[in-house]
Amino acid sequence: MQPRTGTRTTQYGGAPLKPVPMDRRLARPFIWLSIAAVLLIGAVAPSLAQTENPPAVDEQSTPTARDLDLTPEAGGTDDVQPAPPSIGADIPLTYFGPPPSTFQKELVGPLRLMRQGELDEDAGTMTIPLYKGQLTDGRSVWYVLTDTTDEGNANSLGLLHAPKLAYANVSGAVREATLEQDLTVTFEKGTVDFSPELVIAPGEGDKPFPPSQAEPGAVGDADYTPLMRLGNAGGHIYNAPIVAFDVEPGDISFCDGNADHSLVHDKVLAICPEEMTVTFELVPGISFARPVLYLTVDASDAMSAAIEGVTFAPALSNVRVGFDDGAFSAVERLFALTNGPSGADNPQRQGLGSALMKEGRGPLNVFGGVPTIALDYSPLWDVNIGTWTDEAIDNGYRSRMIDEFQLLGMVQEGFITGPDGAPFGSSGVIVNCPIVFRFL
């Protein structure tokens, strides 16, 4: 299948790679602020930053479509879980007290941000409630809920409170929906075709990004957006991505895994209509030196959707980008690097090119404000794409970026630009990525 014409063709995303199971460490409940400092020092140390260009692509082994492993065991060797604070100390781990986040969630320490369902931070998966609604013509709509502008319902259901979504209700970026007497939801419009085959392959030679092939495995129609507004129930907006469409429960009963991705979302590991649950793979990222896990479900651009392994949602492109901290903005910024440090064993590994080469668990994108760290969280991320300059690489400045302002400092100094030397800024692409868990 060819990407749609007449849409933005800006190339962005994280390869649909599965997280590897993380080693369950006793340290997780005892993480201290000092770990964040260690991570920051390691990230900016130039001595660790110098890497060669990504290796040339072997055409005989170029991954396409399902060659990109979607099992939790796939991926590289990098691990976003912090090390135990007892390393280098004269006291055992048992002497360390509880993390500060135990007492105040804004402080350093592990914190679950999306509280619904069951989270396995070691495996990088999450099982959440599955909902069944319908279009006005009666076709079934299977969806999940992740964020809402309704703070009370967010607290009650364990969703993320995202007030900025109120400003997405422009030019068709939000679908109207009605709450029925039986508590199901009827959507006025918006369909998704999950039958296309996901195709993604790295670029040729020493530049795996942009990809040589990128076709999304799920394509929404022109009216599809994951956002819905319940007009007869308070007018609140919900982030309600569709995970299956126009199918019966028996068609998508994959309770034990091995989900058929021609019927369900490509990030779904298991779906169980009998229990009304769905299990997703999660992706690691970083926000202000704090590792996070997030769920990626939609993108406003076809090529970006293919790289992310998510649904192409054309109507999301109606949301204004490039205005993330202004009044009435519905988005927050995400920073992706095209040519970060490469190598599956490189502790500084990062970037879209590295992810496309299957060197690790995604590109390790840098997020702006996430819940409890900043006030401007939104699941709609305005993608800013950066490329390390030859000067920065030759001088050993290239390293893993773990902080928005650290990265912007490199932009200010001219060491990171937009792709091909273009000015740095918004790519025009929105990805729908609710933040699930904070490690620090």
C-alpha positions in Angstrom: 0.0 0.0 0.0 1.3 3.5 -0.8 1.1 6.4 1.6 -1.8 8.7 1.0 -1.2 11.7 -1.3 -2.0 15.2 -0.3 -0.7 14.7 3.3 2.3 16.0 5.0 5.4 13.9 4.1 7.6 15.1 7.0 9.4 12.0 8.1 9.5 11.2 11.8 8.9 8.5 14.3 10.2 5.7 16.5 10.6 2.2 14.9 7.9 -0.2 16.1 10.4 -2.2 18.2 9.4 -4.1 21.3 10.9 -3.4 24.6 13.1 -6.1 26.1 12.1 -7.3 29.5 13.9 -5.2 32.1 15.7 -6.9 34.9 13.6 -6.5 38.1 15.8 -4.8 40.5 15.3 -4.2 44.2 16.5 -0.7 43.6 13.4 0.5 41.9 11.7 1.5 45.2 14.8 3.2 46.5 15.8 5.6 43.7 17.3 8.9 44.8 18.0 12.3 43.3 21.7 11.4 42.9 20.9 8.9 40.2 19.5 11.7 38.0 22.8 13.5 38.4 24.7 10.4 37.4 22.5 10.0 34.3 23.0 13.7 33.3 26.8 13.5 33.7 26.9 10.4 31.6 24.7 11.9 28.9 26.8 15.0 28.4 30.3 13.6 28.8 32.0 14.2 25.5 34.3 11.2 26.1 31.4 8.9 25.8 29.8 10.8 22.9 32.1 10.1 20.0 30.7 7.4 17.7 31.1 6.5 14.1 28.4 6.9 11.6 25.7 4.1 11.6 26.9 1.0 9.7 25.8 0.5 6.1 22.6 -1.4 5.6 23.0 -5.0 4.3 20.3 -5.2 1.7 20.0 -9.0 2.3 19.0 -8.3 6.0 17.0 -5.2 5.7 14.0 -5.6 7.9 10.5 -5.0 6.4 7.0 -5.4 7.7 6.8 -8.2 10.3 10.5 -8.6 10.3 10.4 -5.9 13.0 9.8 -8.2 16.0 6.8 -7.2 18.1 7.5 -9.5 21.0 8.5 -8.1 24.4 11.9 -9.9 24.1 13.0 -7.9 21.0 15.3 -5.0 21.1 18.8 -3.9 22.0 20.8 -4.0 25.2 20.0 -0.5 26.6 17.9 -0.3 29.8 16.2 2.9 31.0 15.8 1.7 34.6 18.2 3.6 36.9 21.0 1.7 38.7 20.7 1.1 42.5 21.8 3.9 44.7 24.0 1.5 46.7 26.6 1.4 44.0 29.8 3.0 45.4 28.2 3.5 48.8 29.5 2.0 52.1 26.0 0.9 53.2 23.8 -1.8 51.7 20.7 -1.2 49.6 18.4 -2.0 52.5 19.7 1.1 54.4 18.3 3.4 51.8 14.9 4.9 52.7 11.9 5.2 50.4 12.1 7.5 47.4 10.9 11.1 47.8 8.1 10.5 45.3 6.5 8.2 48.0 5.7 11.4 49.9 5.3 14.0 47.2 4.8 12.8 43.6 6.6 15.8 42.1 9.9 14.7 43.7 12.3 12.2 42.4 11.4 8.6 42.4 9.3 6.0 40.5 5.7 7.1 39.9 2.9 5.6 37.9 1.2 8.4 35.9 -1.6 6.5 34.2 -3.1 4.5 37.0 -5.7 2.3 35.2 -5.2 -1.4 34.6 -2.0 -3.3 35.2 1.5 -2.0 34.4 4.6 -4.3 34.0 7.4 -1.8 33.9 10.0 -4.6 33.7 8.4 -6.1 30.5 7.4 -2.6 29.2 3.7 -3.6 28.8 0.4 -2.3 30.1 -3.1 -3.9 30.2 -6.0 -1.5 30.3 -9.8 -1.6 29.9 -11.2 -2.1 26.4 -14.4 -0.3 25.5 -17.0 -1.1 22.8 -19.0 1.6 21.1 -20.5 2.1 17.7 -20.8 4.5 14.8 -24.2 6.0 14.0 -24.6 3.3 11.3 -24.1 0.5 13.9 -20.6 -0.7 13.0 -18.6 -1.6 16.1 -15.9 0.7 17.5 -13.4 -0.9 19.9 -11.4 1.8 21.8 -9.4 2.7 24.9 -9.3 5.8 27.1 -6.1 7.4 28.1 -6.6 11.1 28.8 -9.4 13.5 29.4 -10.2 17.2 30.2 -12.5 16.0 33.0 -10.2 16.1 36.1 -12.7 14.3 38.3 -13.2 11.4 35.9 -9.5 11.2 35.3 -8.9 10.7 39.0 -11.8 8.2 39.2 -10.7 6.1 36.2 -6.9 6.4 36.6 -6.6 8.4 33.3 -4.3 11.3 32.6 -5.7 14.8 33.1 -4.9 16.8 30.0 -6.6 20.2 30.1 -4.9 21.3 26.9 -7.0 18.9 24.9 -9.9 21.4 25.2 -8.0 23.6 22.6 -7.9 20.7 20.1 -11.6 21.1 19.3 -11.0 23.0 16.1 -11.5 22.2 12.4 -12.5 18.6 12.9 -9.6 17.5 15.1 -12.2 16.2 17.7 -15.0 13.8 16.8 -18.5 14.4 18.3 -19.9 11.5 20.3 -23.0 10.7 22.4 -23.3 8.8 25.6 -26.1 6.3 25.3 -28.5 5.1 28.0 -26.6 1.7 28.2 -23.4 3.8 28.7 -21.9 2.9 25.4 -20.7 5.7 23.1 -21.9 6.4 19.6 -19.4 8.2 17.4 -20.6 10.4 14.6 -17.8 9.6 12.2 -14.2 8.3 11.8 -13.2 4.8 10.8 -9.9 2.9 10.8 -8.7 0.2 8.4 -6.4 -2.2 10.2 -5.9 -4.5 7.2 -2.9 -2.9 5.5 0.5 -4.5 6.0 3.0 -2.5 8.1 6.1 -1.9 6.0 9.2 -0.2 7.5 12.8 -0.4 6.3 15.9 1.7 7.1 17.4 3.9 4.5 20.3 2.7 2.4 24.0 3.2 3.1 25.1 5.0 6.2 21.9 6.9 6.7 19.1 4.6 8.0 16.9 7.7 8.5 14.8 8.6 6.5 13.5 5.0 5.9 13.6 3.6 2.4 10.1 2.1 2.9 7.4 3.3 5.2 3.7 2.3 4.9 1.4 2.4 7.9 -0.3 -0.8 9.1 -3.5 1.1 10.1 -5.1 3.9 8.2 -7.9 6.2 9.4 -10.3 7.9 7.0 -10.2 11.7 6.5 -12.4 12.1 9.6 -10.5 9.9 12.0 -9.0 11.4 15.1 -8.5 9.7 18.5 -10.1 12.6 20.2 -13.8 12.6 21.0 -16.2 15.0 22.8 -19.1 13.8 24.8 -21.5 16.6 23.9 -24.4 15.3 26.1 -22.2 14.4 29.1 -20.4 17.6 30.2 -18.8 18.3 26.8 -15.5 16.9 28.0 -12.9 15.7 25.5 -11.3 12.2 25.8 -8.3 10.7 24.1 -10.0 7.5 22.8 -7.9 5.7 20.2 -9.5 3.0 18.2 -7.8 -0.4 18.5 -10.2 -2.4 16.3 -13.1 -1.6 14.0 -16.2 -3.3 12.6 -15.4 -6.7 14.0 -17.2 -9.1 16.3 -15.8 -10.1 19.7 -14.8 -13.6 18.4 -12.8 -12.1 15.5 -10.4 -10.3 17.9 -10.2 -12.8 20.8 -6.5 -13.0 21.4 -6.4 -13.3 25.1 -3.2 -15.2 25.2 -1.3 -12.9 22.8 -0.3 -13.3 19.1 -2.9 -10.7 18.1 -3.8 -10.5 14.4 -2.6 -7.1 13.4 -4.7 -7.1 10.3 -7.6 -6.7 12.7 -6.2 -4.8 15.6 -3.7 -1.9 16.3 -0.1 -2.8 15.7 1.0 -1.9 19.3 -1.5 -4.5 20.7 0.1 -7.6 22.2 -3.1 -9.2 23.4 -6.8 -8.3 23.3 -9.6 -10.1 25.2 -13.2 -9.0 24.5 -14.3 -11.7 27.1 -12.6 -9.7 29.8 -12.7 -6.4 28.1 -9.0 -5.8 28.3 -6.2 -5.0 25.9 -2.4 -5.2 26.4 -0.1 -2.7 24.7 3.7 -2.5 24.3 5.2 0.6 25.8 8.2 2.6 24.6 10.9 4.2 26.7 11.7 8.0 26.5 13.2 10.7 28.6 11.9 14.0 30.1 14.1 16.3 32.1 16.6 13.5 32.9 13.9 11.2 34.0 13.3 8.0 32.1 9.6 7.4 31.2 7.5 4.7 29.5 4.8 5.9 27.1 2.1 4.5 24.9 2.2 5.6 21.2 -1.1 5.1 19.3 -1.6 7.6 16.5 0.3 10.0 14.2 -0.9 12.8 11.9 1.4 11.8 9.0 1.4 8.5 7.1 5.1 8.0 7.1 5.4 8.9 10.7 2.6 6.4 11.5 4.6 3.7 9.7 7.8 4.4 11.6 6.0 4.6 14.9 3.9 1.4 14.1 0.7 3.3 14.9 -2.5 4.5 13.2 -2.4 7.2 10.6 -5.0 9.7 11.9 -5.4 12.4 9.3 -7.7 14.7 11.3 -5.0 15.3 13.9 -3.2 17.5 11.4 -5.9 20.1 12.0 -4.4 20.8 15.4 -2.0 23.9 15.4 1.7 23.1 15.9 4.7 25.3 16.6 2.8 27.1 19.4 3.3 24.7 22.3 3.5 27.1 25.3 1.2 29.8 24.0 -2.3 30.4 25.1 -4.9 27.9 23.8 -2.2 25.5 22.5 -3.3 21.8 22.5 0.2 20.4 22.1 3.5 20.0 23.9 6.9 19.5 22.2 8.8 16.2 21.6 12.4 16.1 20.4 13.7 13.4 18.0 17.2 13.1 16.6 17.8 11.6 13.2 21.5 10.7 13.7 22.2 10.2 17.4 24.9 7.9 18.7 24.6 4.5 17.3 25.5 0.9 18.3 23.5 -1.7 20.2 26.0 -1.8 23.0 26.6 2.0 23.2 25.2 3.4 26.5 24.8 6.7 24.6 22.6 5.2 21.9 19.8 7.4 20.7 17.9 8.4 17.5 15.6 7.5 14.7 18.4 6.0 12.6 19.5 3.7 15.5 15.9 2.6 16.1 15.4 1.8 12.4 18.5 -0.4 12.6 17.0 -2.3 15.5 19.8 -1.4 17.8 17.5 -0.9 20.8 14.0 -0.2 22.2 13.0 2.8 20.1 14.7 6.1 19.5 14.7 7.3 23.2 13.0 10.6 22.3 13.2 13.6 24.6 9.8 14.8 25.9 8.9 18.3 27.1 6.5 18.6 30.1 5.1 15.4 31.4 2.6 15.1 34.4 4.2 16.1 37.8 7.2 17.6 36.1 5.6 20.5 34.2 2.2 22.1 33.8 1.8 21.9 30.1 1.4 18.2 29.4 -0.6 17.0 26.5 -0.7 13.6 24.8 -0.5 15.4 21.5 3.2 15.9 20.9 4.5 18.4 18.3 7.5 16.7 16.9 10.7 18.7 16.6 13.3 16.9 14.5 17.0 17.5 15.0 20.2 16.4 13.3 23.7 16.6 14.7 26.0 18.6 12.4 29.3 17.2 11.1 31.2 19.7 13.2 29.5 18.4 16.4 30.2 14.8 15.5 33.9 15.5 14.5 34.5 17.3 17.8 32.9 14.5 19.9 29.9 16.6 21.1 27.3 14.1 20.0 25.8 12.3 23.0 22.5 11.1 24.4 20.2 14.1 25.0 18.1 13.7 28.2 16.7 17.2 28.7 14.8 19.6 26.6 17.0 22.6 27.5 20.2 20.6 27.2 19.1 19.8 23.6 18.0 23.3 22.9 21.4 24.5 24.1 23.0 22.4 21.4 20.6 24.0 18.9 21.5 27.4 20.1 25.3 26.7 19.6 24.6 25.4 16.1 25.5 21.8 16.9 22.0 20.5 16.2 19.9 21.8 13.2 16.8 20.7 11.4 17.2 17.9 8.9 19.7 18.7 6.0 20.7 21.9 7.8 17.2 23.4 7.8 16.2 25.7 10.7 15.3 23.7 13.9 11.6 23.7 14.8 8.3 21.9 14.4 8.1 19.2 11.7 4.4 19.7 11.4 3.8 16.2 12.7 1.7 15.3 15.8 2.1 12.0 17.6 -0.4 10.8 20.2 1.7 9.5 23.1 0.2 9.3 26.6 2.8 9.1 29.3 2.4 6.0 31.5 5.2 5.7 34.0 8.1 7.8 35.4 11.2 5.9 36.6 12.6 8.9 38.5 
